[in-house]
Amino acid sequence: MTEGNWRLGLFVDENATDEQLEKLTAVFGGQKGGPMEAATPLIGEMLGVERAHFELAEDGLSHSVKIGDAIDFEIEDIVPFGVETGEPVRLVGVFHPASSEFNAAEAKRSKISAFGIEYEGKTGISASEFAWAA
């Protein structure tokens, strides 16, 4: 991944105004600074922006996202055998635009069919907190 040539496609909630769509496209394209600006040298091709219906669900260790008919995945945080607290495995010190700490997770469902990309995954990460501010 660090070699670049990423292909980026962006989904924006169908209820976003045209102004919100424009600003979100600028943020995730790196034109507004912040974490995504650091990733722009890695992006080789912008595949487009689409509006879609978003569904998000959280239930304990389970997290799922469905975006239109293009993305459907569910992950479950991994709790190691013998950990009586129920605390999931933590990844700390990760270089990622969303956070430097995540829970390790297993994919229960993972399908992406968007922007000419077909993908099915087996692992995942989750974060309990996420915030960006301008």
Backbone as numpy.savetxt, mean C-alpha at the origin, in Angstrom:
# Nx Ny Nz CAx CAy CAz Cx Cy Cz
14.42 -3.97 -6.04 13.61 -2.77 -6.04 14.46 -1.51 -6.04
15.62 -1.55 -5.42 16.43 -0.35 -5.31 17.07 0.05 -6.63
17.00 -0.82 -7.63 17.56 -0.49 -8.94 16.62 0.40 -9.75
15.37 0.54 -9.31 14.44 1.43 -10.00 13.66 0.76 -11.11
13.27 1.57 -12.07 12.44 1.15 -13.20 11.07 0.66 -12.74
10.57 1.26 -11.64 9.24 0.91 -11.14 8.18 1.36 -12.13
7.07 0.65 -12.15 5.90 1.02 -12.92 4.82 1.40 -11.92
4.33 2.64 -11.99 3.42 3.17 -10.98 2.05 3.46 -11.59
1.02 2.89 -10.97 -0.36 3.21 -11.29 -1.04 3.66 -10.01
-1.96 4.60 -10.11 -2.57 5.18 -8.92 -4.09 5.06 -8.98
-4.67 4.55 -7.88 -6.11 4.54 -7.73 -6.48 5.64 -6.74
-7.55 6.37 -7.06 -8.09 7.41 -6.19 -9.56 7.07 -5.96
-10.04 7.28 -4.74 -11.42 6.97 -4.40 -12.38 7.66 -5.37
-13.41 6.93 -5.76 -14.38 7.43 -6.73 -15.10 8.70 -6.26
-15.10 8.95 -4.96 -15.78 10.13 -4.42 -14.88 11.36 -4.33
-13.63 11.24 -4.71 -12.71 12.38 -4.68 -13.13 13.41 -5.72
-12.99 14.69 -5.35 -13.25 15.76 -6.31 -12.11 15.80 -7.31
-12.31 16.54 -8.39 -11.24 16.69 -9.38 -10.02 17.35 -8.75
-10.24 18.33 -7.84 -9.13 18.99 -7.17 -8.38 18.00 -6.28
-9.09 17.15 -5.54 -8.44 16.14 -4.70 -7.65 15.16 -5.56
-8.23 14.72 -6.67 -7.53 13.80 -7.56 -6.23 14.42 -8.06
-6.28 15.68 -8.45 -5.10 16.38 -8.94 -4.02 16.47 -7.85
-4.42 16.81 -6.63 -3.45 16.95 -5.54 -2.87 15.60 -5.13
-3.71 14.57 -5.07 -3.20 13.24 -4.71 -2.24 12.72 -5.77
-2.54 12.97 -7.03 -1.65 12.56 -8.11 -0.29 13.25 -7.96
-0.30 14.53 -7.59 0.95 15.26 -7.38 1.72 14.73 -6.17
1.01 14.41 -5.08 1.66 13.87 -3.89 2.33 12.54 -4.21
1.57 11.59 -4.79 2.11 10.25 -5.04 3.06 10.22 -6.24
3.03 11.27 -7.06 4.01 11.39 -8.14 5.29 12.07 -7.69
5.32 12.53 -6.41 6.52 13.13 -5.85 6.67 14.62 -6.07
5.69 15.28 -6.72 5.81 16.71 -7.01 5.55 17.61 -5.80
5.05 17.05 -4.71 4.75 17.86 -3.51 5.76 17.63 -2.40
6.87 16.98 -2.69 7.88 16.72 -1.67 7.50 15.51 -0.84
8.09 15.40 0.32 7.77 14.31 1.24 8.38 12.99 0.81
7.90 11.91 1.42 8.49 10.59 1.16 8.46 10.15 -0.30
7.41 10.51 -1.02 7.32 10.05 -2.41 8.30 10.78 -3.32
8.71 12.00 -2.96 9.70 12.69 -3.77 11.00 11.89 -3.80
11.36 11.27 -2.67 12.58 10.46 -2.62 12.48 9.23 -3.52
11.25 8.76 -3.77 11.06 7.56 -4.60 11.01 7.87 -6.09
10.83 9.14 -6.47 10.66 9.46 -7.89 11.82 9.02 -8.79
13.08 9.03 -8.32 14.14 8.54 -9.21 14.01 7.04 -9.53
13.24 6.32 -8.71 13.06 4.89 -8.92 11.92 4.57 -9.90
11.07 5.56 -10.16 9.90 5.35 -11.03 10.30 5.52 -12.49
10.12 4.44 -13.24 10.47 4.47 -14.65 9.29 4.81 -15.55
8.06 4.46 -15.12 6.90 4.65 -15.99 5.65 4.88 -15.15
4.91 5.94 -15.47 3.62 6.21 -14.84 2.55 5.59 -15.72
1.81 4.62 -15.16 0.85 3.84 -15.94 -0.54 4.46 -16.00
-0.82 5.42 -15.14 -2.11 6.09 -15.18 -2.73 6.27 -13.81
-3.87 6.95 -13.83 -4.64 7.22 -12.62 -6.08 6.82 -12.91
-6.68 6.04 -12.00 -8.08 5.62 -12.16 -8.85 5.88 -10.89
-10.12 6.20 -11.05 -11.03 6.32 -9.91 -11.66 4.95 -9.68
-11.87 4.60 -8.40 -12.48 3.31 -8.08 -13.11 3.37 -6.69
-13.97 2.41 -6.42 -14.58 2.26 -5.10 -13.60 1.55 -4.18
-13.40 2.09 -2.98 -12.49 1.51 -1.99 -13.28 0.87 -0.86
-12.89 -0.32 -0.46 -13.44 -0.98 0.73 -12.27 -1.40 1.61
-12.27 -0.96 2.87 -11.23 -1.30 3.83 -11.87 -1.95 5.04
-11.22 -2.99 5.57 -11.76 -3.66 6.77 -10.61 -4.07 7.69
-10.84 -3.90 8.99 -9.89 -4.32 10.02 -10.65 -5.16 11.03
-10.11 -6.31 11.37 -10.73 -7.17 12.38 -9.62 -7.89 13.14
-9.18 -7.26 14.24 -8.09 -7.84 15.01 -6.80 -7.90 14.19
-6.31 -9.09 13.94 -5.07 -9.27 13.19 -5.29 -9.31 11.67
-6.54 -9.26 11.25 -6.88 -9.35 9.83 -7.15 -7.97 9.24
-6.60 -7.73 8.04 -6.73 -6.45 7.35 -7.04 -6.75 5.88
-8.04 -6.06 5.32 -8.34 -6.31 3.91 -8.64 -5.00 3.17
-8.35 -5.05 1.87 -8.59 -3.92 0.98 -9.12 -4.46 -0.33
-10.16 -3.79 -0.83 -10.67 -4.09 -2.16 -10.82 -2.75 -2.87
-10.23 -2.67 -4.06 -10.30 -1.45 -4.85 -10.88 -1.81 -6.20
-12.15 -1.42 -6.38 -12.85 -1.79 -7.61 -12.76 -3.28 -7.84
-12.60 -3.67 -9.11 -12.41 -5.07 -9.46 -10.94 -5.39 -9.66
-10.07 -4.41 -9.42 -8.66 -4.56 -9.76 -7.80 -5.12 -8.63
-8.12 -4.77 -7.39 -7.28 -5.18 -6.26 -8.16 -5.80 -5.18
-7.75 -6.96 -4.70 -8.48 -7.65 -3.64 -7.47 -8.43 -2.82
-7.22 -7.94 -1.60 -6.32 -8.70 -0.76 -6.71 -8.63 0.70
-6.33 -9.69 1.39 -6.52 -9.79 2.83 -5.24 -10.38 3.42
-4.75 -9.75 4.48 -3.57 -10.27 5.17 -3.91 -10.48 6.64
-3.15 -11.37 7.26 -3.30 -11.60 8.69 -1.92 -11.51 9.33
-1.82 -10.62 10.34 -0.56 -10.47 11.05 -0.13 -11.80 11.64
1.17 -12.06 11.60 1.73 -13.33 12.08 2.05 -13.22 13.57
1.43 -14.09 14.36 1.76 -14.19 15.78 2.54 -15.49 15.95
3.79 -15.40 16.40 4.61 -16.61 16.51 4.05 -17.60 17.53
4.29 -18.86 17.28 3.90 -19.93 18.20 4.50 -19.64 19.57
3.69 -19.77 20.58 4.16 -19.61 21.95 4.13 -18.18 22.48
3.75 -17.21 21.66 3.67 -15.82 22.13 2.29 -15.62 22.74
2.24 -15.65 24.06 0.96 -15.61 24.77 0.32 -14.23 24.76
1.09 -13.18 24.48 0.51 -11.83 24.45 -0.32 -11.60 23.19
-0.13 -12.44 22.17 -0.84 -12.24 20.91 -0.22 -11.18 20.02
0.94 -10.66 20.43 1.61 -9.61 19.66 2.24 -10.20 18.40
1.99 -9.56 17.25 2.57 -10.06 16.00 4.06 -9.77 15.88
4.69 -10.46 14.95 6.09 -10.24 14.61 6.23 -8.81 14.08
7.25 -8.09 14.55 7.47 -6.70 14.14 8.73 -6.59 13.29
8.64 -5.81 12.24 9.79 -5.44 11.42 10.11 -4.00 11.77
11.33 -3.74 12.22 11.72 -2.41 12.68 12.93 -1.94 11.89
12.98 -0.64 11.61 14.11 -0.08 10.87 13.99 -0.26 9.38
12.76 -0.38 8.87 12.50 -0.59 7.45 12.52 0.75 6.71
13.16 0.81 5.55 13.09 2.00 4.71 11.86 1.88 3.83
10.84 2.69 4.13 9.57 2.64 3.41 8.90 4.01 3.56
8.23 4.52 2.52 7.63 5.84 2.63 6.49 5.93 3.65
5.86 4.83 4.00 4.72 4.88 4.92 5.13 4.81 6.38
6.16 4.08 6.68 6.57 3.90 8.08 7.90 3.16 8.13
8.54 3.18 9.28 9.77 2.39 9.45 9.53 1.15 10.30
8.26 0.97 10.75 7.90 -0.21 11.55 6.61 -0.83 11.01
6.63 -2.15 10.87 5.47 -2.88 10.34 5.29 -4.19 11.09
4.10 -4.77 10.96 3.86 -6.14 11.39 4.09 -7.04 10.18
4.72 -8.18 10.37 4.84 -9.19 9.32 3.49 -9.86 9.18
3.08 -10.17 7.96 1.76 -10.74 7.73 1.80 -11.79 6.63
0.79 -12.65 6.65 0.61 -13.68 5.63 -0.60 -13.29 4.78
-0.47 -13.44 3.48 -1.58 -13.13 2.59 -2.59 -14.27 2.62
-3.85 -13.93 2.88 -4.94 -14.90 2.79 -5.56 -14.85 1.39
-5.64 -13.65 0.84 -6.04 -13.40 -0.55 -5.12 -12.29 -1.05
-4.69 -12.36 -2.27 -3.83 -11.31 -2.79 -3.85 -11.33 -4.31
-4.63 -10.42 -4.89 -4.74 -10.38 -6.34 -4.74 -8.93 -6.81
-3.86 -8.65 -7.75 -3.84 -7.36 -8.40 -3.92 -7.60 -9.90
-4.89 -6.94 -10.53 -5.03 -6.98 -11.98 -5.36 -5.56 -12.42
-4.30 -4.77 -12.61 -4.50 -3.35 -12.89 -3.35 -2.80 -13.72
-3.66 -1.84 -14.58 -2.64 -1.15 -15.36 -1.73 -2.11 -16.12
-2.27 -3.25 -16.53 -1.49 -4.24 -17.27 -0.62 -5.11 -16.40
-0.78 -5.02 -15.08 0.01 -5.81 -14.14 -0.87 -6.89 -13.53
-0.40 -8.11 -13.55 -1.10 -9.23 -12.91 -0.18 -9.74 -11.80
-0.71 -9.85 -10.58 0.14 -10.23 -9.46 -0.67 -10.96 -8.40
-0.09 -12.01 -7.84 -0.65 -12.69 -6.67 0.47 -12.84 -5.67
0.24 -12.36 -4.44 1.28 -12.39 -3.43 1.02 -13.42 -2.35
2.04 -13.68 -1.55 1.94 -14.66 -0.47 2.25 -14.05 0.90
2.87 -12.87 0.92 3.22 -12.23 2.18 2.69 -10.80 2.18
2.82 -10.15 3.32 2.40 -8.77 3.41 2.97 -8.12 4.65
2.71 -6.83 4.78 3.06 -6.09 5.98 1.87 -5.21 6.34
1.76 -4.89 7.62 0.70 -3.98 8.04 1.28 -2.99 9.04
0.67 -1.84 9.11 1.09 -0.81 10.07 -0.16 -0.30 10.77
-0.06 -0.13 12.07 -1.21 0.34 12.82 -1.40 1.84 12.73
-0.34 2.55 12.39 -0.44 4.00 12.27 0.19 4.46 10.97
-0.45 5.45 10.35 0.06 6.02 9.12 -0.43 7.45 9.03
0.46 8.40 8.83 0.07 9.80 8.70 1.11 10.56 7.90
0.64 11.33 6.95 1.47 12.27 6.23 0.81 13.63 6.39
1.58 14.68 6.45 1.03 16.02 6.56 1.79 16.95 5.63
1.09 17.92 5.13 1.72 18.92 4.23 2.20 20.10 5.04
